Amino acid sequence: MARTDFQTLLEAGCHFGHLKRKWNPAMAPYIFMERNGIHIIDLHKTVKKIDEAAEALKNIAKQGKRILFVSTKKQAKDIVAEKATGVGMPYVTERWPGGMLTNFPTIRKAVKKMTNIDKMMADGTYANLSKREILQITRQRAKLEKNLGSIADLSRLPAALFVIDVMKEHIAVAEANRLGIPVFGIVDTNSNPADVDFVIPANDDAKQSIDVILTAVCQAIAEGVEERKAERADAEAQAQQEGEKAPRKRTTRTRRGAAAEEKPAAEEPAAEEAPKAEEPAAEEAPKAEEPKAE
């Protein structure tokens, strides 16, 4: 089942690439033709690549893992925030904090600092500070919220990275490659697809193009999340049924155990009587032999 079709991508302008003089030769397999000095992307291959990426992302979401969406482009910020929030995934739309993946513990400390400020506001400690301190903490909190608020729930490294513009987000791609995190990306004709594991050749500048591709991808992620919930519900129901049958098996075992305990009790008296019968015979033998020796 195709996540999208040729006509939808065509109407969204996904086929428009960059000028011929700005192209990257590594994108040649995905270029259909050149028109008026602009490269045209082969949308048949785009449809196929979207399906491959969507299926892989669905499997990742089905395993309960997180996918980090990255795009700091102005025209893509709102779209990425909306789509990622809709499927409950973290995203970065402001400046990419250097070392976010390779130095993840430090990023987590900054997120914890934001949480501590919230606790101060809740327990009343905030009210006992001076106006100057309150102003400084408020500014610090706003800055952390702007840069890291969207990844506050990301307690561990993401299982995958989805990037809108590979050239602009080259630092994020490099960090993911260093840690072995698979990269999904919308790659235009001026970018290098070598560092991307799942290439989606398409226009990464037009809002409609980004919207169409993200809609198809996030729909697959949502399906993976729903399938995981259904499997959990089935597992819980099965465990509950097994729990109801368990007491019957235990009663039969206890009865067998009781029967096994009764059998040795019947054999014990016979073992004690045998030695009592032999003791008198041993005492009489020496008494009969003593007079013969004299």
N, C-alpha and C positions, 0 to 999 in steps of 0.2 A: 504494500500500500504506500503510494507516494505521499509525502508530507506536503508537497506543493506541486505546481505544474509550470510548464513552459510559459503559458500565457500570463499567469500571475506575476512571474518574475519579469517578463518583458514589460508589462504595464508599470511595474515599480521602478524600472530603469536599472535593473541589476546588471544589464549587459554592457553598460558604458564603462570603459576603462580609462586610463590616462593617455596623455599624448604619446605618440610613438617614440619621441626622443627621450621620454622618461621611463620607458619600459624596462623590466628586468627579464633578461633572456630565459631565466628559469621558469617564467610563466608561459613560455611558448606553447606547451601542450594544452593550455586552457584558453588560448586566443583563437577565435573563429576567423576574423578578418580585420582589415584596417579600412576605415572610412573617414575621409577628411582629416587625415593625420591623427585619428583617434583609434585605439584598439577596441575591438568588439569582443566581448567574452562569450564563449560557447555555453549557452544556457542549458543545453542538454546535459553537459557534464556537471553544471551547477546543481541541477535537479538531483542527479545521482549522488553527488557529494553531500548534499543536504540530508538525503535519506541515510547515508552511511553514518554521518555525524550524529543525527537524531537517534538512531538505533543504539549507538555506543553510549550517548548521554542517558538514554532511557535505562540501560543496564546499570550504569553507575548510580543513578537515582534509586533504582530498585534495590540496590544493596545498602541504601541508607547513607551514602556518602555525599559530601558537599561539592558543589561546582561553583567556582569563583568567576564572576563576570567582570571584565575589565574594559573600560572605555573612558578616556578622559577628553574625548572630542566633544565640542559644544553641541553639535547636531545629534549626538547619540546619547548624551547624558540622561535625559529624561526618559527616553525609550528603554534604555538598559535598566534604570532604576525601577520603572514600572513593571517590566517583564520579569526581572529577577525577584522582586518583592512578591509578585503573583504566585511564584512557585516556591517561595520560601528559601531562596538561595542568596548568599552574600554577594556584594558587588563593590567595585571601586570606580567612582566617577570623578573624583577629585584627583589631585596629584598622587601619582604612585609613590608610596613611601619606600625609598630604597632599602633593600634588605628585608622586605616584608615576608618573603618566603624563606630566604636563606638565613635570616636572623629573626625567626618568628617569635622566640621567647621574649625578645625586647618589645616587639609590637604588643604582645599579650600584657606586658607590664603597663604599657600606656593605656590599654583598655581597662585594666584593673584600677588604674588611677582615676579614670572617669567614673567607674563604679563606686569608688570610695568617696568621691565628691558627692555623688547622689545620696550615699548613706549619711553624709554629714548634713545634707539638707533635710533628710527625713528625721533624724534623731534629735535635731535642735542644736547641734554643735555649731552649725552655720550662723545662727543668730547671735552667738557670743563673740564673734570675730568683729574686728574693726571694719569700717567702710572701705578702707584701702585694701585690706586682705580679701574682703568679699568681692571687690571689683576684679582683683587679680585672678581669683579662683574662678569667677564667672567667665572671664575672657579665656582662661585656660580650658574650661569645660566646653565652651563654644568651639574652640579650635579643634579639640579632640573629637567632638561630635561631628564636625564637618569632614574631617579626614578619616576617622575610624569608626564612626557611628554605624555605618552599614556592615561592618564586619565584627560587631560586638559579640555576636553569637558564634563566631568561628573559633572554636576552642582548640582545633588542631589543623594541620595543613590540609588544604583542599585536595580532593582526589583528581580534579581536572581544572583546567583554566580555559575560559572562553574569551577570546580577544577580538575586538572589532577591527582595529587597525594594527597590523603586525609591525609596521615601521615605527609608528608613534609609540607603541607599547613594547619596544624592543627590550627594555630592561626587565619587564615582567616575564617576557618570553625566555630571556636568557636565564633568569632565576629558576623558572620551571624546568627548563632543559637540564640545568645543573642538578636538580633534585630528582629528575626522572618523572616529573608530573606531566601527563599527556596534555598537549595544547590543541585546542580547537580554535580556528580563526577564520574570519572573513578576510580573504587575501585579494588585493587589487593587482592590476598589471604592473605596478611599480614596486611591488614587494617581493621578498624572497621566501618561497614556500618551504625551503629546506628545513627550517627550524620548527615547522608546524606539523603535528602528527595527523590531524584531520583538516585538510585544506578545503575551504568553501570559496571557490573563485567567484567574486562578485564585486559590485561597486560598494566601497566602504565609506563613501562620502554622502550619498543621498539618504535622507531620512526614511523614505518609503522602502528603499532597498534593505536597510537595516531592520526596519519594522517587520517586513515580510519574513526575513530569514529568522529573526528572533522569535517570531510567533510560531513558526514551524518547530523550532528547536525546543522552546519552552513547553509546547504542547506535548512533545515526547517526554520531557522531564516530568510533567504533571502525571502522565500515564504511568511512568515508573513509580512515582510516589504512591499513587492509588493502588497499584498492584502490590506494593510492599504492605500497605495497610490491610488489604484483603488477605494476604498470606498470614499476617500476624493474627487477624481475627480467626481464621481457620485453625491456626495452631493452638490458640487459646481455647477454642471450642473443643478441639480434640483432646487437649490436656484435661479439660473439665470432665469430659466423658470417661476418660481413663481413671480419673480420680473417683468418680462415682462407682466404678466397677471394682476398685482396689479393695474395699472393706470385705466383700464376699470372699475373695481369695485368701485374705488374712484369717478369716474364721475357719476355713477348711484346713489351713496350715496348723492352726492352734489345736484343732481336734487330733490331727495326725501326731502332733508333738506330744499330746497327752497320752495317746495310746502307746507311743514309743517309750514313755517314761514308766508306764505301768508294767511292762514286760520285765525289765530288770528287777523290779521290786518282788516279783513272784519267784525269781531264781535265787535270791540271796539266802533264804533259810536253808535250802538244800546244801549250799556250800558250807554253811556253818556246822551242820549235823555230821558231816563226814569225819572231821578230825575228832569229834567227841567219841565216836564208836571205836576208833583205833587206840586211844590212850589206855584203857584198862588192859588190853591184850599185851601191850608193851611192858606194863608193870608186873604182870603175873609170871612172865618168862624167867626173869632173874631169880625169883623166889624158889622156883622148882629146881634149879641147878645148884644151889648152895649146899644142900645136904650131901650130894654125890661127891663133891670135892673133899669133904671131910673124911 
